[in-house]
Amino acid sequence: MEAHYENFILFYPRDIVSGDFYWFKKIRINNKELTFIAVADCTGHGVPGSLVSMLGVSLLNEIIIGKNVYNAAHILDELRTRIKATFFAEDDNERKDGMDIALIIIDEKEKQLQFSGAFRPLYICREKSNTDFEGQEEYKIHSEHDENMLIEIKPDKMPIGWYIVEKAFTNKSFKLQTGDKIYMFSDGYTDQIGGSNRRKFSIKPFRHLLCNIFDKNMSEQKLILKKKLREWQGDNKQIDDILVLGIKI
């Protein structure tokens, strides 16, 4: 990633090995360059979570590189099929092995982004002056900051794994602009217990924090996120794997 994007990866496994993982691949197709980035939160943490993580990485390689699937939703559909085939017997609907995941595909030439998510959203921060983008009605706009806004592209509310109501994943497109900053994350940061009342950090303060650090370079953003997390956590134990990934377009 360092060779292609200004970025940061804030990654703190709760144990030695992690149930969270990130995955990056750049592929040239004819005259196009496509960048694939995934951030996933697998069932459990420690050894059980890491085993699902290893399978997830392997399957993404198989589906994207082996089968040449370049549609984000189709990749998640195929990933779910293979995860279920690995972990579930036909009559076993009680198993909860699987993952939540955000997957993006960036077309470098067209500045076009595809997104598909299983319970994990995508955040894009930009200046408020750059409000001209397609499909605005499809996205949730958070504009608590005076100068910057955060665009939330919502995921499908189902996991990669067994679920009582199973549908095809949806593919969402977004036109990027130079200077946009993209954030993908597991729920470990927002769920961390801390503060004077020992409560979760929660999602709204996390969005507000991202808007406030938007103007910083990505390495500075990582330091600020790290410092804020440690201040919030204090003496409380880390309750889950933590992963936040940011890139600048």
matplotlib code that plots the C-alpha trace (Angstrom):
import matplotlib.pyplot as plt

x = [0.0, 2.9, 3.9, 0.5, -1.3, -0.6, -2.2, -2.2, -3.1, -4.0, -3.9, -4.1, -4.9, -6.4, -4.3, -1.2, -3.2, -6.2, -9.7, -9.5, -7.6, -7.0, -6.2, -4.8, -4.3, -3.6, -4.5, -4.0, -6.8, -6.4, -5.9, -7.3, -5.7, -8.0, -7.2, -8.9, -9.0, -10.9, -11.2, -12.8, -13.9, -14.1, -16.0, -14.1, -10.5, -7.3, -6.8, -10.4, -10.7, -7.3, -8.2, -11.3, -9.0, -6.6, -9.4, -10.8, -7.5, -7.1, -10.6, -10.2, -7.1, -9.0, -12.1, -10.4, -7.2, -8.1, -11.7, -11.3, -14.3, -14.2, -17.6, -17.6, -21.0, -20.3, -17.1, -19.0, -21.6, -18.9, -17.1, -20.3, -20.9, -17.4, -17.4, -20.7, -19.5, -16.4, -18.1, -21.7, -23.4, -26.8, -28.7, -26.4, -27.8, -26.6, -22.9, -21.9, -18.5, -18.0, -17.1, -18.3, -16.4, -16.1, -14.7, -13.8, -12.6, -11.0, -10.7, -7.6, -8.3, -12.0, -11.7, -14.7, -15.2, -17.3, -18.3, -20.0, -20.3, -21.5, -22.4, -19.3, -19.8, -17.5, -16.6, -15.3, -14.2, -13.9, -14.2, -17.8, -17.1, -16.8, -20.5, -21.1, -21.3, -23.6, -26.2, -26.2, -29.6, -28.1, -25.7, -25.8, -24.0, -22.6, -21.5, -20.9, -17.6, -17.5, -15.4, -15.4, -18.1, -18.2, -20.1, -21.3, -22.0, -24.1, -23.5, -26.0, -27.3, -26.1, -22.8, -20.5, -21.9, -25.3, -28.1, -31.9, -32.7, -30.2, -30.1, -27.6, -25.2, -25.6, -22.9, -22.7, -20.7, -19.2, -17.3, -14.0, -12.2, -8.6, -8.0, -10.8, -9.8, -11.3, -11.7, -12.5, -12.6, -13.8, -15.9, -13.1, -12.2, -15.8, -16.7, -13.7, -14.7, -13.3, -13.9, -15.1, -18.3, -16.7, -18.8, -18.1, -16.4, -19.3, -19.7, -20.7, -17.6, -15.5, -17.1, -16.5, -12.9, -12.3, -13.8, -11.6, -8.4, -9.2, -6.7, -3.8, -1.6, -2.3, 0.7, -0.5, -4.0, -2.8, -0.9, -4.0, -6.3, -3.8, -3.5, -7.2, -7.8, -5.2, -6.5, -10.1, -9.1, -7.1, -6.6, -9.4, -8.6, -8.8, -12.0, -11.6, -9.3, -8.9, -8.4, -8.7, -7.4, -7.2, -6.1, -5.9, -6.9]
y = [0.0, 2.4, 2.3, 3.5, 5.5, 7.7, 5.6, 4.3, 1.0, 1.1, -2.6, -3.9, -7.6, -8.3, -11.5, -12.6, -13.4, -11.6, -12.2, -8.9, -8.7, -6.3, -7.3, -5.3, -6.2, -4.1, -5.7, -4.4, -5.4, -4.2, -0.4, -0.3, -0.6, -1.8, -1.6, -4.0, -3.3, -5.3, -4.9, -7.8, -8.7, -12.4, -14.4, -14.4, -13.4, -15.2, -18.5, -19.2, -15.8, -16.0, -19.3, -17.7, -14.7, -17.0, -18.7, -15.2, -14.1, -17.3, -17.1, -13.5, -14.5, -17.4, -15.4, -12.3, -13.5, -17.1, -16.6, -13.0, -11.6, -7.8, -6.8, -6.1, -7.6, -10.7, -11.2, -11.1, -13.5, -16.0, -15.5, -16.2, -19.4, -20.7, -19.8, -21.6, -24.6, -24.8, -24.3, -25.4, -28.8, -28.6, -29.0, -26.9, -23.4, -22.7, -22.2, -18.6, -18.8, -16.1, -12.4, -8.9, -7.1, -3.9, -4.3, -1.6, -1.6, 1.6, 2.2, 4.5, 6.0, 6.8, 7.7, 5.3, 3.3, 0.2, -0.8, -3.8, -4.5, -7.1, -5.2, -2.9, 0.6, 2.7, 6.3, 8.9, 12.4, 15.5, 19.2, 20.6, 22.7, 19.5, 18.5, 17.7, 13.9, 11.4, 9.4, 11.7, 10.4, 6.9, 8.0, 9.4, 12.8, 13.7, 17.4, 18.1, 19.8, 23.4, 22.7, 18.9, 16.3, 12.5, 10.5, 7.1, 4.3, 1.8, -2.0, -4.8, -5.9, -9.5, -11.3, -13.5, -16.7, -18.2, -15.7, -16.1, -13.7, -14.2, -12.0, -11.1, -8.4, -5.0, -3.1, 0.7, 3.1, 6.4, 9.0, 9.9, 13.2, 13.9, 14.5, 12.2, 10.1, 6.7, 4.8, 1.2, -0.3, -3.2, -2.4, -2.8, 0.9, 2.1, -0.7, -0.2, 0.5, 3.5, 7.0, 8.0, 6.0, 2.9, 2.9, 2.3, 4.9, 4.6, 5.5, 9.2, 10.4, 8.3, 10.0, 13.4, 12.5, 11.5, 14.8, 16.8, 15.2, 15.2, 18.0, 16.1, 13.8, 10.1, 9.3, 12.2, 10.8, 7.4, 9.0, 11.0, 8.0, 5.9, 8.6, 9.1, 5.4, 5.0, 8.0, 6.6, 3.1, 4.1, 1.1, -0.9, -4.1, -4.2, -6.1, -6.9, -6.7, -3.2, -2.3, 1.1, 1.6, 4.9, 5.9, 9.2, 9.5]
z = [0.0, 0.8, -2.9, -4.1, -1.4, 1.5, 4.2, 7.8, 9.4, 13.1, 14.1, 17.7, 18.1, 21.5, 21.7, 19.9, 16.8, 15.5, 14.1, 12.3, 9.0, 6.1, 2.5, -0.4, -4.0, -7.2, -10.5, -14.1, -16.4, -20.0, -19.7, -16.2, -12.8, -10.1, -6.4, -4.0, -0.3, 2.4, 6.1, 7.9, 11.5, 11.9, 14.5, 17.7, 18.4, 19.3, 17.6, 16.5, 14.9, 13.3, 11.6, 10.0, 9.0, 7.3, 5.4, 4.4, 3.0, 1.1, -0.4, -1.4, -3.4, -5.0, -5.9, -7.2, -8.6, -9.4, -10.7, -12.0, -10.1, -10.2, -8.8, -5.1, -4.4, -6.4, -4.5, -1.2, -2.6, -3.5, -0.2, 1.7, -0.3, 0.3, 4.0, 4.5, 2.6, 4.9, 8.2, 8.0, 7.5, 5.7, 8.9, 11.1, 11.3, 14.8, 13.8, 13.8, 12.2, 9.5, 9.3, 8.8, 6.0, 4.0, 0.5, -2.0, -5.6, -6.9, -10.7, -10.8, -14.2, -13.7, -10.0, -9.5, -6.4, -5.8, -2.3, -0.8, 2.9, 5.3, 8.4, 8.0, 6.5, 4.5, 5.4, 3.0, 4.3, 2.1, 2.3, 2.4, -0.7, -2.7, -2.4, -6.1, -6.3, -7.9, -5.9, -2.9, -1.9, -1.4, 1.3, 4.8, 5.1, 8.5, 8.6, 12.3, 11.4, 10.1, 7.0, 6.5, 6.0, 6.3, 3.8, 5.1, 2.6, 4.5, 4.3, 3.9, 7.3, 7.0, 7.6, 5.6, 7.0, 7.9, 8.4, 8.8, 5.9, 3.1, 0.0, -2.7, -1.5, -3.1, -5.1, -4.5, -6.7, -5.7, -7.7, -5.9, -5.9, -5.4, -1.7, -0.5, 2.5, 2.9, 6.2, 6.8, 10.3, 12.5, 15.6, 18.0, 18.2, 18.7, 21.2, 23.4, 27.0, 28.7, 30.0, 33.4, 33.1, 31.6, 28.5, 24.8, 22.8, 20.2, 16.6, 16.7, 18.5, 16.1, 13.1, 14.7, 15.4, 11.7, 10.5, 12.9, 11.8, 8.1, 7.3, 8.9, 6.9, 7.3, 9.6, 11.9, 11.8, 13.0, 15.9, 17.0, 16.7, 18.8, 21.4, 21.7, 22.0, 24.8, 26.7, 26.4, 27.4, 30.4, 32.7, 31.1, 29.3, 25.5, 24.8, 21.1, 18.1, 16.8, 13.2, 11.4, 7.9, 6.1, 2.6, 0.7, -2.9]

ax = plt.figure().add_subplot(projection="3d")
ax.plot(x, y, z, "-o")
ax.set_aspect("equal")
plt.show()
